[in-house]
Amino acid sequence: MGYLLGRVSIDELSPSEDRPVLSALVIGKEEGMPTKGFWSFLDQIKVNVGTSQLSRLEFWSNEVKRCFEVFGARRQPGQ
């Protein structure tokens, strides 16, 4: 499952557009936030998020917000 999620995330990243990492929306049941695989994936694609818990939490929080902004449902006029 992790491999598939990574492939989808890579496919959605674009060098010409500032898109968020889509897999930020997936969290571990016990952790309540992304698991080790998410952070390893970011290392592999050369995204520097820092090593402190606070820097990771800030990065993840911003990516989730950006995911909803970029990929979220768009309201139609009048709705």
GUTIKE-219099 format. One record per residue: x, y, z of N, C-alpha, C in turn; residue number from 1. Coordinates in steps of 0.2 Angstrom, whole numbers, padded with zeros to 4 digits, always signed. Atoms other than C-alpha are relative to their C-alpha. Example, Ala and Ser with C-alpha at 12.3 -4.5 7.8 and 13.67 -1.06 7.14 Angstrom:
! residues 2
{node {+0004,-0006,+0000},{+0062,-0022,+0039},{+0004,+0006,+0000},1},
{node {-0004,-0006,-0001},{+0068,-0005,+0036},{-0004,+0005,+0003},2},
! end
This chain:
! residues 79
{node {+0004,-0006,+0000},{+0000,+0000,+0000},{+0004,+0006,+0000},1},
{node {-0004,-0006,+0000},{+0014,+0012,+0004},{+0003,+0002,-0006},2},
{node {-0003,-0002,+0007},{+0022,+0010,-0013},{-0005,+0003,-0004},3},
{node {+0005,-0002,+0005},{+0006,+0013,-0022},{-0002,+0008,+0002},4},
{node {+0001,-0007,-0003},{+0003,+0029,-0011},{+0006,+0004,-0002},5},
{node {-0006,-0004,+0002},{+0021,+0035,-0015},{-0001,+0001,-0008},6},
{node {+0000,-0001,+0007},{+0018,+0032,-0034},{-0006,+0006,-0001},7},
{node {+0005,-0006,+0001},{+0002,+0043,-0033},{+0002,+0006,+0002},8},
{node {-0002,-0006,-0003},{+0010,+0056,-0023},{+0005,+0003,-0005},9},
{node {-0005,-0002,+0005},{+0025,+0057,-0036},{-0004,+0002,-0006},10},
{node {+0003,-0002,+0006},{+0013,+0057,-0051},{-0004,+0007,+0001},11},
{node {+0003,-0006,-0001},{+0004,+0072,-0043},{+0005,+0006,+0001},12},
{node {-0005,-0005,+0000},{+0020,+0082,-0040},{+0002,+0003,-0007},13},
{node {-0001,-0003,+0006},{+0024,+0094,-0053},{+0006,+0005,+0000},14},
{node {-0006,-0005,-0001},{+0041,+0104,-0056},{-0003,+0007,-0002},15},
{node {+0003,-0007,+0003},{+0030,+0118,-0065},{-0005,+0003,+0005},16},
{node {+0005,-0002,-0005},{+0017,+0119,-0051},{+0002,-0002,+0007},17},
{node {-0002,+0001,-0007},{+0019,+0120,-0032},{-0006,-0004,+0003},18},
{node {+0005,+0004,-0002},{+0008,+0106,-0028},{+0002,-0003,+0007},19},
{node {-0002,+0003,-0007},{+0007,+0098,-0010},{+0001,-0007,-0001},20},
{node {-0001,+0007,+0000},{+0012,+0080,-0006},{-0007,-0003,+0002},21},
{node {+0007,+0003,-0002},{-0005,+0071,-0007},{+0000,-0005,+0005},22},
{node {+0000,+0005,-0005},{+0001,+0057,+0004},{+0000,+0003,+0007},23},
{node {+0000,-0004,-0007},{+0001,+0070,+0019},{-0007,-0002,+0003},24},
{node {+0007,+0001,-0002},{-0018,+0066,+0020},{-0001,-0007,+0003},25},
{node {+0000,+0006,-0003},{-0014,+0048,+0026},{+0003,+0000,+0006},26},
{node {-0003,+0000,-0006},{-0011,+0045,+0044},{+0000,-0007,+0003},27},
{node {-0001,+0006,-0003},{-0006,+0031,+0055},{-0006,+0000,+0006},28},
{node {+0006,+0001,-0004},{-0021,+0024,+0066},{+0003,+0002,+0007},29},
{node {-0003,-0001,-0007},{-0010,+0025,+0082},{+0003,+0007,+0001},30},
{node {-0004,-0006,+0000},{+0001,+0040,+0078},{-0004,+0006,-0001},31},
{node {+0004,-0005,+0002},{-0013,+0051,+0072},{+0003,+0005,-0004},32},
{node {-0003,-0004,+0004},{-0001,+0058,+0060},{+0004,-0004,-0005},33},
{node {-0004,+0005,+0005},{+0010,+0051,+0045},{+0005,-0004,+0004},34},
{node {-0005,+0005,-0003},{+0021,+0036,+0049},{+0007,+0001,-0003},35},
{node {-0007,+0000,+0002},{+0039,+0033,+0046},{+0001,+0000,-0008},36},
{node {-0001,+0000,+0007},{+0036,+0029,+0028},{-0001,+0007,-0004},37},
{node {+0001,-0007,+0003},{+0030,+0047,+0024},{+0006,+0004,+0000},38},
{node {-0006,-0004,-0001},{+0045,+0055,+0031},{+0006,-0003,-0004},39},
{node {-0005,+0003,+0004},{+0056,+0042,+0022},{-0001,+0002,-0008},40},
{node {+0002,-0002,+0007},{+0047,+0046,+0006},{+0002,+0007,-0002},41},
{node {-0002,-0007,+0001},{+0050,+0064,+0008},{+0008,+0001,-0001},42},
{node {-0008,+0000,+0001},{+0069,+0061,+0010},{+0002,-0003,-0006},43},
{node {-0002,+0003,+0007},{+0069,+0050,-0006},{-0001,+0005,-0005},44},
{node {+0002,-0004,+0005},{+0061,+0064,-0016},{+0003,+0007,+0002},45},
{node {-0004,-0006,-0002},{+0073,+0077,-0008},{-0004,+0006,+0003},46},
{node {+0004,-0005,-0003},{+0060,+0087,+0002},{+0003,+0001,+0007},47},
{node {-0003,-0001,-0006},{+0069,+0095,+0017},{-0006,+0003,+0005},48},
{node {+0005,-0002,-0005},{+0057,+0096,+0032},{+0003,+0001,+0007},49},
{node {-0003,+0000,-0007},{+0069,+0096,+0046},{+0000,-0006,+0004},50},
{node {+0000,+0006,-0004},{+0072,+0084,+0059},{-0004,+0000,+0007},51},
{node {+0004,-0001,-0006},{+0063,+0091,+0074},{-0007,-0002,+0000},52},
{node {+0007,+0002,+0000},{+0046,+0085,+0079},{-0004,+0006,-0002},53},
{node {+0004,-0006,+0002},{+0040,+0103,+0078},{+0000,+0002,-0007},54},
{node {-0001,-0002,+0008},{+0047,+0106,+0060},{-0004,-0005,-0004},55},
{node {+0004,+0005,+0004},{+0039,+0090,+0054},{-0008,+0001,+0001},56},
{node {+0007,-0001,-0001},{+0022,+0094,+0062},{-0002,+0006,-0004},57},
{node {+0002,-0006,+0004},{+0022,+0111,+0054},{+0000,-0001,-0007},58},
{node {+0000,+0002,+0007},{+0027,+0104,+0037},{-0006,-0004,-0001},59},
{node {+0006,+0004,+0002},{+0013,+0091,+0038},{-0006,+0004,+0001},60},
{node {+0006,-0004,+0000},{+0000,+0103,+0044},{-0001,+0005,-0006},61},
{node {+0000,-0004,+0006},{+0004,+0115,+0030},{-0002,-0004,-0006},62},
{node {+0001,+0004,+0006},{+0004,+0101,+0017},{-0008,-0002,+0000},63},
{node {+0007,+0002,+0000},{-0013,+0095,+0023},{-0005,+0006,-0002},64},
{node {+0004,-0006,+0002},{-0020,+0113,+0022},{+0000,+0001,-0008},65},
{node {-0001,-0001,+0007},{-0013,+0114,+0004},{-0003,-0005,-0004},66},
{node {+0004,+0006,+0004},{-0020,+0097,-0001},{-0007,+0002,-0001},67},
{node {+0007,-0002,+0001},{-0037,+0104,+0003},{-0001,+0006,-0004},68},
{node {+0000,-0006,+0005},{-0034,+0120,-0006},{+0000,-0002,-0007},69},
{node {-0002,+0002,+0007},{-0027,+0112,-0022},{-0005,-0006,-0002},70},
{node {+0004,+0006,+0003},{-0037,+0095,-0023},{-0007,+0000,+0003},71},
{node {+0006,+0000,-0003},{-0052,+0099,-0012},{-0006,+0001,-0005},72},
{node {+0006,-0001,+0004},{-0070,+0100,-0019},{-0001,+0007,-0001},73},
{node {+0001,-0007,+0002},{-0073,+0116,-0028},{-0008,+0001,+0000},74},
{node {+0007,-0001,+0000},{-0090,+0124,-0024},{-0002,+0004,-0007},75},
{node {+0002,-0003,+0006},{-0100,+0129,-0039},{-0004,+0007,+0002},76},
{node {+0004,-0006,-0002},{-0108,+0147,-0039},{-0007,-0002,+0002},77},
{node {+0007,+0001,-0002},{-0124,+0147,-0030},{-0001,-0005,+0005},78},
{node {+0000,+0006,-0005},{-0120,+0132,-0018},{+0002,+0002,+0006},79},
! end
